[in-house]
Amino acid sequence: MQVLREILSTVVPAKAGTQRRSWKRHWIPARRNPAWFFAGMAMMGAVANAQTLPYHSPHQTLGAVTCASSLCHGAVRIWKDSPVLQNEYVTYTRTDKHTRAYKVLFNAKSQRIAKNLGLKEGAHNAKICLDCHAHNIPENRRGERFVFADGITCETCHGPAEKYITSHVNPVTDPAAHHQTNLENGLYPLNDAMARAKLCLSCHFGNKDRLVTHRIMGAGHPRMSFELDTFTEIAPKHFVVDKDYSERKKVWDGVQVWATGQALAVAETMDIMVDDKRGRDGLFPELVLFDCHACHHPMSDLRWKPKSVFGASVSPGLVRLNDSNMLMLRALTATLDPALGEKVREQVQKLNRAVAGEGDTKAAAMELKKLSLEAAPVFARTEFNAGVVKRVMTALIDDGLEGHYSDFAAAEQASMALQSVGAFLTKQGALPAAANFNASMKKLNVLLANDEKYQPAQFVAQMKELRNWAGK
């Protein structure tokens, strides 16, 4: 479980940056009131759904070095009294693994994967590799300073800069320029949780455009493992959320980011499942959508359970869907909106039966997608205070105690979720036994160090210890 080895070793959040940034942009959003807040949530949800992902943008990509001037984002020191740190490019090139994504394609492992897949052009030239290891856009949208060697660049995430570069760099000389202008000119709204989830999931999870398929994994590619808040936290920060930032942009707490990511992950899975080009691989369904260890275990290790949180299992001998994100979605909705949570539970059960041949798979998948997209705005408008987050934590742990994380992928998602909610409660001073909780989390993560040696009974036992500290 390489991913969890890189996760924060403690639920106690790192001390926030102390850089002062007093200079203001030329706009401040309407002050918080219920009418504006809910209208804003609806608007942001619409933006996230309608927003063009950067790799689909019609605008020109100018190249990462466009951001590298010492007067822009290439300063070696943080600027005083600036609304941004100004050293973002330096942080990116020195410490962000995204910048090495393309270079990875030249190593022996990547070349072996390409050979196994019959990619004669090599991993560094193959579209299925470049789509997620570089900013792979059509040649007519590559500016003069575009180079593949930059890997996942500023514009891969923030959007091609052709149209917004002017309004982005001239907020002082042009009073009409502000963040909204940049968004209208193609800046991708990463401060919106749904938009961010949609973008990050497109590579780290997969969508209809690009996906680490079962064939790619069979060729040697690592298993995909992703949770939005956890990966956001372990990435090197190139911004500070302070008063100035909060006035200009929507600030999402980690639990909302986690929750939104889970909802969008389920929606993307359903899209992949019903897509004729992605959902099938010859005679077989796309096996990457199913639980890996339902097949990859000794035949003597009987794993079928007659009942799960989603109801009675259809039958032994059937390959199980990877329902790890669905389990997280159910726990969230059951806590925040019980009626919706029950609909999610019932619909996953219908989907399992449909996959087994007892119903219309496409209809069941699209209904579950609808419910997951219905849940995302619920998470967006929920005030995740300490009381609510404690209820979510309790639901996650209780599901574990009931044995609902018998599959490794489910246990992995539960662990990252508990890391997120634990960090939130610690920051709020609402987890008195934080040190003990953290120690239990370390033990829990040790159990996930090797997916092939995962023992559900040990995970349940550790959950019991965790429950003791969570309730104090």
C-alpha positions as a printed Julia matrix, in Angstrom:
472×3 Matrix{Float64}:
   0.0     0.0     0.0
   2.5     2.57   -1.25
  -0.09    5.33   -1.28
  -0.82    5.2     2.43
   2.89    5.22    3.21
   2.94    8.72    1.73
  -0.12    9.94    3.62
   0.36   12.32    6.49
   1.66   10.29    9.42
  -0.56   12.2    11.82
  -4.08   13.5    11.83
  -2.79   16.72   13.43
  -2.66   19.18   10.53
   0.57   20.89    9.63
   0.91   24.41   10.85
  -0.48   26.79    8.27
   1.81   29.21    6.49
   2.23   32.54    8.19
   2.97   34.69    5.15
   1.04   37.96    5.33
  -0.84   38.94    2.19
  -2.62   42.23    2.67
  -2.97   43.48   -0.92
  -6.54   43.1    -2.19
  -8.05   42.21   -5.49
 -10.61   44.57   -6.96
 -13.65   42.58   -6.01
 -15.13   41.05   -2.88
 -18.07   38.64   -3.1
 -21.36   39.35   -1.42
 -21.14   38.79    2.3
 -22.38   35.49    3.56
 -26.12   35.22    3.92
 -28.28   32.13    3.37
 -29.83   33.32    0.09
 -26.48   34.19   -1.45
 -24.86   31.02   -0.1
 -27.36   28.58   -1.56
 -27.57   30.49   -4.84
 -23.8    30.32   -4.97
 -23.79   26.59   -4.35
 -26.23   26.07   -7.21
 -24.18   28.3    -9.48
 -20.93   26.51   -8.64
 -22.53   23.15   -9.22
 -23.64   24.33  -12.66
 -20.15   25.68  -13.38
 -18.54   22.4   -12.37
 -20.83   20.4   -14.64
 -20.48   22.78  -17.57
 -16.78   23.61  -17.15
 -14.55   22.31  -19.91
 -11.71   20.21  -18.57
  -8.33   21.78  -19.46
  -7.35   19.05  -21.92
 -10.56   19.75  -23.88
 -10.09   23.53  -23.88
  -9.95   25.15  -27.35
  -7.37   27.68  -26.13
  -3.63   27.6   -26.74
  -1.3    26.22  -24.09
   1.57   28.67  -23.69
   3.95   26.45  -21.72
   4.95   26.23  -18.06
   7.87   28.64  -18.48
   5.34   31.38  -19.21
   4.66   31.36  -15.46
   8.35   31.23  -14.5
   9.32   34.92  -14.42
  10.61   36.09  -11.05
   7.97   38.83  -11.29
   5.2    36.25  -11.71
   5.42   32.81  -10.09
   9.15   32.1   -10.37
  10.48   34.0    -7.37
  12.83   32.06   -5.11
  11.41   33.76   -2.03
   7.84   34.45   -0.96
   6.85   38.04   -1.71
   5.77   40.29    1.11
   2.32   41.91    0.88
   1.4    39.95   -2.25
  -1.94   38.18   -2.71
  -0.06   35.09   -3.86
   3.25   33.58   -2.81
   4.96   34.28   -6.18
   7.18   31.17   -5.84
   4.63   28.67   -7.18
   6.71   27.68  -10.23
   9.73   26.98   -8.02
   7.63   24.83   -5.7
   6.26   22.97   -8.72
   9.62   22.24  -10.34
  11.45   21.33   -7.14
   8.97   19.34   -5.08
   5.85   18.46   -7.07
   5.8    14.93   -8.49
   3.56   16.13  -11.32
   6.6    17.69  -12.96
   8.24   14.24  -13.19
   5.21   12.48  -14.64
   6.52   12.5   -18.22
  10.07   11.5   -17.26
   8.67    8.36  -15.61
   7.68    7.1   -19.06
  11.36    6.61  -19.95
  12.19    4.25  -17.07
  12.54    0.51  -17.47
   9.19   -0.29  -15.85
   7.25    2.04  -18.19
   9.03    0.71  -21.24
   8.28   -2.85  -20.13
   4.59   -1.98  -19.75
   4.6    -0.46  -23.25
   6.27   -3.57  -24.65
   3.75   -5.86  -22.96
   0.95   -3.79  -24.48
   2.55   -3.9   -27.92
   3.12   -0.13  -28.02
   5.96   -0.03  -30.54
   6.31    3.74  -30.2
   7.25    3.4   -26.54
   5.49    4.7   -23.45
   6.81    8.25  -23.98
   5.04    8.47  -27.35
   1.88    6.44  -26.68
  -1.36    8.36  -26.29
  -2.71    6.09  -23.54
   0.37    6.96  -21.46
   0.71   10.63  -22.41
  -2.93   11.37  -21.6
  -2.17   11.25  -17.89
   1.61   11.62  -17.75
   1.72   14.88  -19.7
  -0.44   17.72  -20.96
  -1.41   15.76  -24.05
  -3.28   18.16  -26.29
  -3.57   18.39  -30.11
  -0.57   19.92  -31.89
  -2.55   22.95  -33.07
  -3.1    23.94  -29.42
   0.57   23.72  -28.4
   2.26   27.09  -28.14
   5.9    27.73  -29.01
   7.04   27.1   -25.43
   5.07   23.9   -24.92
   7.2    20.84  -24.14
   6.13   17.37  -23.07
   9.09   17.18  -20.68
   7.28   19.57  -18.31
   4.93   16.7   -17.41
   1.71   17.71  -15.68
   2.1    21.47  -15.93
   0.45   24.59  -14.53
  -1.89   24.67  -17.54
  -2.78   20.99  -17.23
  -4.65   21.89  -14.05
  -5.32   25.63  -14.29
  -6.27   25.56  -17.97
  -4.51   26.79  -21.15
  -3.51   30.41  -20.53
  -3.95   31.95  -23.97
  -7.08   33.93  -23.06
  -6.71   34.53  -19.33
  -3.0    35.4   -19.18
  -3.62   39.14  -19.6
  -6.38   39.52  -17.03
  -4.44   37.18  -14.74
  -1.29   39.33  -14.61
  -2.86   42.81  -14.69
  -5.18   43.14  -11.68
  -3.49   46.39  -10.61
  -3.33   48.2   -13.93
  -6.71   46.9   -15.07
  -9.38   47.5   -12.37
 -11.85   45.4   -14.36
  -9.63   42.32  -14.05
 -10.49   39.91  -11.27
 -10.87   36.22  -10.63
 -14.23   36.0   -12.38
 -12.69   37.53  -15.51
 -10.0    34.84  -15.45
 -12.64   32.11  -15.14
 -14.55   33.53  -18.09
 -11.3    33.49  -20.08
 -10.59   29.82  -19.42
  -8.99   29.59  -15.98
 -10.18   26.3   -14.5
 -12.04   26.81  -11.16
  -9.92   24.59   -8.93
 -11.25   26.32   -5.83
 -14.63   24.71   -6.57
 -14.66   21.24   -5.02
 -16.77   19.63   -7.75
 -14.65   21.05  -10.56
 -11.46   20.01   -8.79
 -12.78   16.51   -8.21
 -13.77   16.18  -11.85
 -10.27   17.17  -13.0
  -8.21   15.18  -10.5
 -10.34   12.08  -10.96
  -9.84   12.23  -14.74
  -6.26   10.97  -14.28
  -5.98    9.57  -10.78
  -9.2     7.58  -11.08
 -10.24    7.61  -14.73
 -13.15    8.67  -16.9
 -14.59    7.9   -20.31
 -11.7     9.73  -22.01
  -8.82    8.05  -20.23
  -8.61    5.03  -17.99
  -6.01    2.64  -16.59
  -7.74   -0.46  -17.86
  -7.37   -4.04  -16.66
  -5.12   -4.69  -19.66
  -2.82   -1.83  -18.68
  -2.69   -3.12  -15.11
  -2.04   -6.62  -16.42
   0.91   -5.2   -18.34
   2.43   -3.99  -15.08
   0.85   -0.63  -14.25
   0.24   -0.1   -10.51
  -3.28   -0.35   -9.18
  -5.01    3.02   -9.09
  -5.75    4.37   -5.64
  -7.12    7.84   -5.03
  -8.98    9.97   -2.51
  -9.24   13.69   -3.22
  -8.66   15.23    0.19
  -5.8    12.91    1.12
  -3.97   13.56   -2.13
  -4.62   17.29   -1.84
  -2.98   17.27    1.58
   0.13   15.33    0.58
   0.73   17.51   -2.48
   3.16   20.43   -1.96
   1.14   23.58   -1.28
   1.62   26.58   -3.56
  -1.0    28.8    -1.94
  -2.07   29.88    1.53
  -5.72   30.04    2.53
  -5.9    33.28    4.48
  -8.34   36.17    4.77
  -7.47   37.57    1.36
  -7.87   34.19   -0.33
 -11.18   33.64    1.45
 -12.54   36.95    0.21
 -11.71   36.12   -3.39
 -12.54   32.44   -3.54
 -14.74   29.76   -2.04
 -12.89   27.88    0.7
 -13.79   24.22    1.14
 -12.81   22.29    4.23
 -11.18   18.9     3.84
 -14.22   16.84    4.79
 -16.33   18.52    2.08
 -13.55   17.89   -0.45
 -13.43   14.22    0.57
 -17.23   13.89    0.4
 -17.49   15.59   -2.99
 -14.7    13.43   -4.37
 -16.54   10.28   -3.33
 -19.76   11.37   -5.01
 -17.99   12.25   -8.25
 -15.99    9.0    -8.19
 -19.21    6.99   -8.13
 -20.64    9.09  -10.96
 -17.51    8.59  -13.1
 -17.57    4.84  -12.42
 -21.13    4.61  -13.66
 -20.26    6.56  -16.82
 -17.37    4.2   -17.53
 -19.52    1.15  -16.86
 -22.18    2.02  -19.44
 -19.8     3.42  -22.07
 -19.5     1.0   -24.99
 -15.86    1.96  -25.59
 -14.82    1.73  -21.94
 -17.25   -0.58  -20.18
 -16.35   -3.68  -22.13
 -13.16   -5.41  -23.19
 -14.06   -7.87  -25.9
 -16.39  -10.5   -24.48
 -15.74   -9.39  -20.9
 -16.83   -6.29  -19.01
 -13.99   -3.89  -18.13
 -12.57   -5.78  -15.18
 -10.91   -2.75  -13.63
 -14.38   -1.77  -12.39
 -14.49   -4.87  -10.21
 -12.8    -5.72   -6.95
  -9.28   -6.94   -7.76
  -9.07   -9.39   -4.91
 -12.37  -11.05   -5.73
 -10.28  -12.96   -8.28
  -6.67  -12.38   -7.21
  -6.55  -14.67   -4.18
  -6.04  -18.39   -3.56
  -9.07  -20.49   -4.43
  -8.96  -21.97   -0.94
  -9.53  -18.49    0.51
 -13.33  -18.33    0.38
 -14.45  -14.7     0.42
 -18.12  -14.69   -0.46
 -20.4   -13.11    2.14
 -24.14  -13.83    2.02
 -24.9   -10.27    3.17
 -23.27   -6.85    3.0
 -24.27   -3.3     3.86
 -25.96   -3.22    0.46
 -28.19   -6.16    1.28
 -28.14   -9.82    0.4
 -25.35  -10.86   -1.96
 -26.7   -12.2    -5.23
 -24.7   -15.42   -5.35
 -21.29  -16.91   -4.67
 -19.0   -17.22   -7.67
 -19.79  -13.8    -9.12
 -17.08  -11.19   -9.51
 -17.91   -8.26   -7.23
 -17.96   -4.66   -8.31
 -15.4    -2.44   -6.6
 -17.87   -0.7    -4.3
 -15.31    1.15   -2.13
 -16.48    4.62   -3.19
 -20.09    3.49   -3.0
 -19.54    2.47    0.63
 -18.19    5.92    1.43
 -21.1     7.55   -0.39
 -23.6     5.44    1.53
 -22.01    6.29    4.88
 -22.09   10.0     4.05
 -25.64   10.11    2.76
 -26.95    7.87    5.54
 -25.56   10.39    8.02
 -26.48   13.64    6.29
 -29.66   12.68    4.44
 -30.99    9.28    5.59
 -33.69    9.11    2.9
 -31.08    9.66    0.2
 -28.77    7.2     1.94
 -31.41    4.51    1.77
 -31.93    5.21   -1.94
 -28.18    4.84   -2.5
 -28.12    1.54   -0.61
 -31.07    0.14   -2.55
 -29.69    1.31   -5.88
 -26.28   -0.28   -5.35
 -28.09   -3.51   -4.57
 -30.1    -3.16   -7.81
 -26.88   -2.52   -9.71
 -25.25   -5.64   -8.24
 -28.25   -7.69   -9.29
 -28.24   -6.14  -12.76
 -24.54   -6.94  -13.21
 -25.41  -10.52  -12.25
 -28.0   -10.62  -15.02
 -31.1    -9.78  -12.99
 -31.94   -6.38  -14.46
 -30.93   -3.57  -16.78
 -27.32   -2.68  -15.95
 -27.3     0.6   -17.86
 -30.53    1.83  -16.24
 -29.31    0.82  -12.76
 -25.94    2.52  -13.3
 -27.49    5.75  -14.57
 -29.85    5.89  -11.6
 -26.91    5.48   -9.21
 -25.05    8.22  -11.08
 -28.1    10.45  -10.67
 -28.15    9.79   -6.92
 -24.42   10.48   -6.58
 -24.8    13.81   -8.39
 -27.77   14.55   -6.17
 -25.58   13.91   -3.14
 -22.78   16.28   -4.16
 -24.84   19.48   -3.61
 -25.99   18.05   -0.27
 -22.34   17.86    0.75
 -21.69   21.34   -0.62
 -24.4    22.99    1.46
 -23.79   20.98    4.62
 -22.06   22.83    7.43
 -19.45   20.29    8.39
 -19.11   21.33   12.01
 -17.56   19.13   14.69
 -20.9    17.51   15.55
 -21.65   16.51   11.97
 -18.12   15.24   11.32
 -18.19   13.15   14.5
 -21.37   11.5    13.25
 -19.69   10.77    9.93
 -16.66    9.34   11.73
 -18.9     7.12   13.85
 -20.73    5.87   10.76
 -17.43    4.97    9.06
 -16.11    3.13   12.09
 -19.39    1.33   12.78
 -19.46    0.09    9.18
 -15.97   -1.24    9.78
 -17.03   -2.98   12.96
 -19.85   -4.62   11.01
 -17.24   -6.07    8.62
 -18.27   -3.98    5.62
 -14.63   -3.3     4.68
 -13.82   -6.91    3.94
 -12.35   -5.93    0.56
  -8.95   -4.23    0.55
 -10.09   -1.29   -1.62
 -12.93   -0.55    0.81
 -10.58   -0.67    3.8
  -8.17    1.62    1.98
 -10.87    4.21    1.29
 -12.13    3.98    4.86
  -8.65    4.57    6.23
  -8.11    7.66    4.09
 -11.58    8.91    5.04
 -10.86    8.51    8.75
  -7.56   10.32    8.25
  -9.48   13.24    6.75
 -12.22   13.48    9.38
  -9.68   12.96   12.16
  -7.58   15.87   10.89
 -10.67   18.08   10.76
 -11.74   17.26   14.31
  -8.2    17.74   15.61
  -7.99   21.15   13.98
 -11.3    22.07   15.61
 -10.1    20.89   19.0
 -13.0    18.41   19.01
 -10.96   15.2    19.3
  -9.56   15.19   22.86
  -7.89   11.81   22.37
  -6.21   12.9    19.12
  -2.81   11.46   20.06
  -4.32    8.05   20.82
  -6.51    8.24   17.72
  -3.44    9.0    15.63
  -1.55    6.08   17.11
  -4.46    3.78   16.26
  -4.55    5.16   12.72
  -0.87    4.3    12.27
  -1.61    0.72   13.31
  -4.58    0.66   10.91
  -2.4     1.83    8.03
   0.18   -0.87    8.78
  -2.54   -3.43    8.06
  -2.86   -1.92    4.58
   0.85   -2.02    3.75
   0.4    -5.01    1.45
  -2.89   -5.53   -0.34
  -2.18   -9.22   -0.92
  -1.76   -9.83    2.81
  -4.76   -7.84    3.97
  -6.74   -9.6     6.7
 -10.28   -8.23    7.27
 -10.48   -9.66   10.81
  -7.38   -7.71   11.85
  -8.85   -4.55   10.36
 -12.05   -5.01   12.38
 -10.05   -5.55   15.56
  -8.12   -2.33   14.99
 -11.37   -0.51   14.29
 -12.51   -1.44   17.81
  -9.49    0.33   19.29
 -10.08    3.31   17.02
 -13.7     3.5    18.16
 -12.58    3.92   21.77
 -10.62    7.09   20.97
 -13.11    8.49   18.45
 -15.83    8.65   21.08
 -13.74   10.57   23.58
